Structures are given as structure tokens and as C-alpha cells.
């Protein structure tokens, strides 16, 4: 079993050797414009473009709560767009993260990371705009990733 590692830094600059997956939470309405996705878009254009197409063509694909889209952005770096937030509300409060959907996303992420031999890198997903609690998210990350042998680094941005 791997332990979740916590570091200060930017999850879009993963600190590890080998294949890496940068994981983050997206909403189920196709919105991309606040929170960690801004850092993702500053670093790579492909994840936002792929997410927008995925949402636009949702009648013909698996887009929805619990789904994950893997986008290769560099030879050894992937981004996992995880749909685990119901909607969004500008300036609003409340819990929008869907823990059951996040659990399904993390399960798929764990499977893919093991296939790729990858480590996973993320901010504290689901707790910013998603309004969730890390005390509820962390056990999911541990169960679906760390306990399966996937190295996980969680980044706290300064």
C-alpha cells in the first residue's frame, strides 16, 4: 500500500519520474472556467478542448457523473477530467461534489494508472468549488488509489 504524499506546489507540474496522471474534478454542465481548470488550461490546451467536445457530444458518449476522460498532454503526462460535480453556481455556497460519482471516477482512475504504470497528481479535489470536505474525499483517494499501489501526490498551492 502506498501512502498519499502531501506537498506544496502546483499539481500541473507533477513532481515524479515516469508516467504521470494529473487528476481533477469537472462539473456535469460543460462549464470550464473557474478553479483548478484555469491552471490546467494555462499549461495545456488539450484537456479543455477535449472536455468541451465530450460534453457537446454527450448524447453519443459516456459523459456524465462518474465518467472520466483521459487526455494525453505530453509523452509521459495525462490529464484525467473526472465528472464528479453536479452543476455549478457562481458565488454560491453548498456541496456540489457528488461523492458517489467521485468514487466511481477514482476507481476508473486507479485502473488506468495501474495499466499505465503511472503516479497520480492532484489538488485537494472536490473541496474548492465542489464545496466538499477533504475528510470525505481522502478516504476515497486512499481506497481507490493508494491501497491499490498507485502512488498519489496531493498538492497544496501556495
Steps between C-alpha positions, in 0.01 A plus 500: 500500500623846408452796731350819360776759484424868567719776358486873439501584132312491173328176400542597132876457553500145640807414705581141402680289245323283247140519384281745689125569505380842617146446633234761567124535534270643232131585515222327307378816321794551266628806684877556505617833631561511875725327747776251420392468134646846440844370601449195277409722203798730558729200478327292227221578252398140426307414822255791466448441128443128555261564792292747295467253210422218744221709656367630168474144364367354827196345330743267322753423773543423871512861627327531837557472872756229572663511156870568440668629186876439465684754286865456411675837521869402492679173423493401869216717634124446484216711640195327646182708462278344769130593493407497868338838563131567443470840335658817622379823648704814469558649842277237655565281796401144557625154418508423130751216511327165464699260715353189335594633155846593626543148635416355156740745335781409737440130440540555122801723563661226709445242228651726234795602719582135561476426125736789425731438796430862592502711812203731566527871580214724613396800701258434788225401258138573579563744784534834321217581263351157571434601860592161642715399794845349464415273794242336269716505184828376648369150592376458141843595364665259741264210421487537120861600440751469785377165635526359146866603477457818298736776619296815574626853559258769621611857438417799717560809288669792677 
